[in-house]
Amino acid sequence: MTALRAVIEARRQPTTTTLWERTRQFFQKRDLPRLVGTSLTTLKIQGFTAQDFVEHEIRWRAMPYSIDDAIDFGFTWDHMRTMGFEPLHFKQFEPKHYTQLGVTAKEMMQTSLSVHDLVALKLSPQMLHQLKWSWEELRTIGATRDNIQMPSADQNMYFQQPVVTRSAKRIAF
């Protein structure tokens, strides 16, 4: 692994190159859209970075790589968002990815997430709390007590929502 890093760093270091080498490197970088699907390790060895994907305006939906591979390559949440990350892409996330990328409710809402998208992720109340969702933020994306599909006790515990109980009213005549 150390040898691989040394090769990558050496390729990124500015060197004195001939006009022909600079021209070849320029055109090689322009080939990135055509190379999407090639192993990220191979692309890294060739000197490509996550920023190159952004600069070539490659959309996140065109990325055939796992989230783990993308993170290992150097993609950050900002890269992903700039590349058009959409709410449906959260389905590829495991709980560790939210932490690794620093994604919380605030970042999730930047993707125009709806309550239906959030419910489809099947995140536990504990995970929603860990991602710093508040009841107000849930309401902002369209959540109600009925469509969030969460027991009242969990709503109360994690989102400070009082448990609604119905009591009979006595009417005095």
One Martini backbone bead per residue (centre of mass of N, CA, C, O) as a GRO file, in nm:
protein
  173
    1MET     BB    1   0.057   0.063  -0.019
    2THR     BB    2   0.299   0.254  -0.009
    3ALA     BB    3   0.377   0.226  -0.305
    4LEU     BB    4   0.114   0.336  -0.422
    5ARG     BB    5   0.133   0.617  -0.292
    6ALA     BB    6   0.404   0.695  -0.424
    7VAL     BB    7   0.303   0.685  -0.715
    8ILE     BB    8   0.077   0.890  -0.688
    9GLU     BB    9   0.249   1.128  -0.586
   10ALA     BB   10   0.444   1.134  -0.826
   11ARG     BB   11   0.218   1.202  -1.039
   12ARG     BB   12   0.136   1.483  -0.888
   13GLN     BB   13   0.401   1.594  -0.936
   14PRO     BB   14   0.573   1.839  -1.055
   15THR     BB   15   0.722   1.837  -1.378
   16THR     BB   16   0.938   1.820  -1.628
   17THR     BB   17   0.800   1.871  -1.950
   18THR     BB   18   0.706   1.819  -2.247
   19LEU     BB   19   0.491   1.909  -2.481
   20TRP     BB   20   0.395   1.623  -2.544
   21GLU     BB   21   0.330   1.535  -2.250
   22ARG     BB   22   0.123   1.758  -2.190
   23THR     BB   23  -0.072   1.682  -2.417
   24ARG     BB   24  -0.125   1.392  -2.329
   25GLN     BB   25  -0.234   1.462  -2.043
   26PHE     BB   26  -0.468   1.634  -2.134
   27PHE     BB   27  -0.614   1.406  -2.296
   28GLN     BB   28  -0.633   1.203  -2.068
   29LYS     BB   29  -0.822   1.372  -1.884
   30ARG     BB   30  -1.054   1.382  -2.106
   31ASP     BB   31  -1.121   1.057  -2.065
   32LEU     BB   32  -1.288   1.012  -1.808
   33PRO     BB   33  -1.582   0.963  -1.904
   34ARG     BB   34  -1.487   0.694  -2.052
   35LEU     BB   35  -1.366   0.561  -1.766
   36VAL     BB   36  -1.617   0.501  -1.645
   37GLY     BB   37  -1.574   0.182  -1.461
   38THR     BB   38  -1.312   0.195  -1.382
   39SER     BB   39  -1.105   0.143  -1.161
   40LEU     BB   40  -1.018   0.346  -0.902
   41THR     BB   41  -0.728   0.252  -0.875
   42THR     BB   42  -0.646   0.308  -1.165
   43LEU     BB   43  -0.719   0.610  -1.163
   44LYS     BB   44  -0.527   0.685  -0.934
   45ILE     BB   45  -0.264   0.597  -1.075
   46GLN     BB   46  -0.327   0.810  -1.317
   47GLY     BB   47  -0.421   1.082  -1.128
   48PHE     BB   48  -0.697   1.079  -1.031
   49THR     BB   49  -0.972   1.259  -0.891
   50ALA     BB   50  -1.260   1.367  -0.761
   51GLN     BB   51  -1.242   1.650  -0.894
   52ASP     BB   52  -1.245   1.547  -1.187
   53PHE     BB   53  -1.543   1.463  -1.187
   54VAL     BB   54  -1.651   1.745  -1.141
   55GLU     BB   55  -1.510   1.892  -1.385
   56HIS     BB   56  -1.664   1.675  -1.588
   57GLU     BB   57  -1.966   1.648  -1.503
   58ILE     BB   58  -2.025   1.396  -1.337
   59ARG     BB   59  -2.275   1.205  -1.246
   60TRP     BB   60  -2.377   1.013  -0.988
   61ARG     BB   61  -2.564   0.814  -1.153
   62ALA     BB   62  -2.291   0.719  -1.330
   63MET     BB   63  -2.188   0.569  -1.078
   64PRO     BB   64  -2.060   0.225  -1.026
   65TYR     BB   65  -1.985   0.271  -0.731
   66SER     BB   66  -1.926   0.232  -0.423
   67ILE     BB   67  -1.917   0.400  -0.135
   68ASP     BB   68  -1.654   0.286  -0.030
   69ASP     BB   69  -1.486   0.342  -0.287
   70ALA     BB   70  -1.535   0.647  -0.297
   71ILE     BB   71  -1.411   0.715  -0.024
   72ASP     BB   72  -1.131   0.589  -0.078
   73PHE     BB   73  -1.074   0.784  -0.324
   74GLY     BB   74  -1.210   1.089  -0.202
   75PHE     BB   75  -1.493   1.131  -0.156
   76THR     BB   76  -1.725   1.376  -0.075
   77TRP     BB   77  -2.007   1.530  -0.008
   78ASP     BB   78  -1.951   1.769  -0.199
   79HIS     BB   79  -1.905   1.604  -0.448
   80MET     BB   80  -2.176   1.454  -0.453
   81ARG     BB   81  -2.360   1.702  -0.464
   82THR     BB   82  -2.234   1.830  -0.722
   83MET     BB   83  -2.309   1.549  -0.887
   84GLY     BB   84  -2.624   1.491  -0.802
   85PHE     BB   85  -2.727   1.397  -0.545
   86GLU     BB   86  -2.990   1.184  -0.447
   87PRO     BB   87  -3.218   1.042  -0.243
   88LEU     BB   88  -3.191   0.750  -0.372
   89HIS     BB   89  -2.879   0.718  -0.290
   90PHE     BB   90  -2.920   0.644   0.017
   91LYS     BB   91  -2.967   0.333  -0.031
   92GLN     BB   92  -2.641   0.281  -0.034
   93PHE     BB   93  -2.631   0.328   0.257
   94GLU     BB   94  -2.468   0.303   0.551
   95PRO     BB   95  -2.430   0.406   0.863
   96LYS     BB   96  -2.118   0.476   0.827
   97HIS     BB   97  -2.146   0.689   0.593
   98TYR     BB   98  -2.257   0.926   0.750
   99THR     BB   99  -2.004   0.960   0.922
  100GLN     BB  100  -1.775   0.970   0.707
  101LEU     BB  101  -1.934   1.228   0.554
  102GLY     BB  102  -2.109   1.411   0.751
  103VAL     BB  103  -2.416   1.320   0.757
  104THR     BB  104  -2.713   1.495   0.804
  105ALA     BB  105  -3.009   1.636   0.795
  106LYS     BB  106  -2.910   1.887   0.650
  107GLU     BB  107  -2.783   1.735   0.406
  108MET     BB  108  -3.033   1.574   0.322
  109MET     BB  109  -3.210   1.832   0.259
  110GLN     BB  110  -3.029   1.927   0.007
  111THR     BB  111  -3.180   1.687  -0.181
  112SER     BB  112  -3.495   1.701  -0.155
  113LEU     BB  113  -3.620   1.547   0.069
  114SER     BB  114  -3.872   1.333   0.150
  115VAL     BB  115  -4.068   1.150   0.347
  116HIS     BB  116  -4.071   0.907   0.151
  117ASP     BB  117  -3.767   0.876   0.128
  118LEU     BB  118  -3.713   0.833   0.430
  119VAL     BB  119  -3.894   0.585   0.475
  120ALA     BB  120  -3.745   0.404   0.256
  121LEU     BB  121  -3.478   0.378   0.444
  122LYS     BB  122  -3.545   0.253   0.727
  123LEU     BB  123  -3.494   0.427   0.973
  124SER     BB  124  -3.440   0.452   1.281
  125PRO     BB  125  -3.502   0.650   1.543
  126GLN     BB  126  -3.208   0.647   1.638
  127MET     BB  127  -3.082   0.733   1.366
  128LEU     BB  128  -3.231   0.998   1.334
  129HIS     BB  129  -3.116   1.117   1.591
  130GLN     BB  130  -2.814   1.087   1.509
  131LEU     BB  131  -2.880   1.279   1.246
  132LYS     BB  132  -3.044   1.529   1.372
  133TRP     BB  133  -3.341   1.499   1.385
  134SER     BB  134  -3.626   1.687   1.393
  135TRP     BB  135  -3.952   1.750   1.403
  136GLU     BB  136  -3.938   2.005   1.230
  137GLU     BB  137  -3.783   1.876   0.993
  138LEU     BB  138  -3.988   1.660   0.934
  139ARG     BB  139  -4.218   1.861   0.872
  140THR     BB  140  -4.074   2.004   0.631
  141ILE     BB  141  -4.092   1.717   0.456
  142GLY     BB  142  -4.401   1.600   0.558
  143ALA     BB  143  -4.443   1.510   0.840
  144THR     BB  144  -4.643   1.287   1.028
  145ARG     BB  145  -4.778   1.076   1.246
  146ASP     BB  146  -4.875   0.882   1.010
  147ASN     BB  147  -4.617   0.880   0.789
  148ILE     BB  148  -4.363   0.799   0.983
  149GLN     BB  149  -4.382   0.528   1.128
  150MET     BB  150  -4.398   0.585   1.458
  151PRO     BB  151  -4.400   0.548   1.764
  152SER     BB  152  -4.502   0.757   2.007
  153ALA     BB  153  -4.271   0.697   2.207
  154ASP     BB  154  -4.043   0.771   2.005
  155GLN     BB  155  -4.129   1.056   1.948
  156ASN     BB  156  -4.094   1.146   2.239
  157MET     BB  157  -3.799   1.057   2.296
  158TYR     BB  158  -3.652   1.182   2.017
  159PHE     BB  159  -3.879   1.450   1.957
  160GLN     BB  160  -4.057   1.579   2.184
  161GLN     BB  161  -4.340   1.430   2.165
  162PRO     BB  162  -4.635   1.418   2.271
  163VAL     BB  163  -4.849   1.201   2.396
  164VAL     BB  164  -5.154   1.110   2.268
  165THR     BB  165  -5.452   1.131   2.453
  166ARG     BB  166  -5.772   1.010   2.513
  167SER     BB  167  -6.039   1.183   2.669
  168ALA     BB  168  -6.309   1.217   2.842
  169LYS     BB  169  -6.561   1.446   2.841
  170ARG     BB  170  -6.717   1.652   3.065
  171ILE     BB  171  -7.053   1.747   3.088
  172ALA     BB  172  -7.211   2.021   3.210
  173PHE     BB  173  -7.564   2.104   3.310
   0.00000   0.00000   0.00000
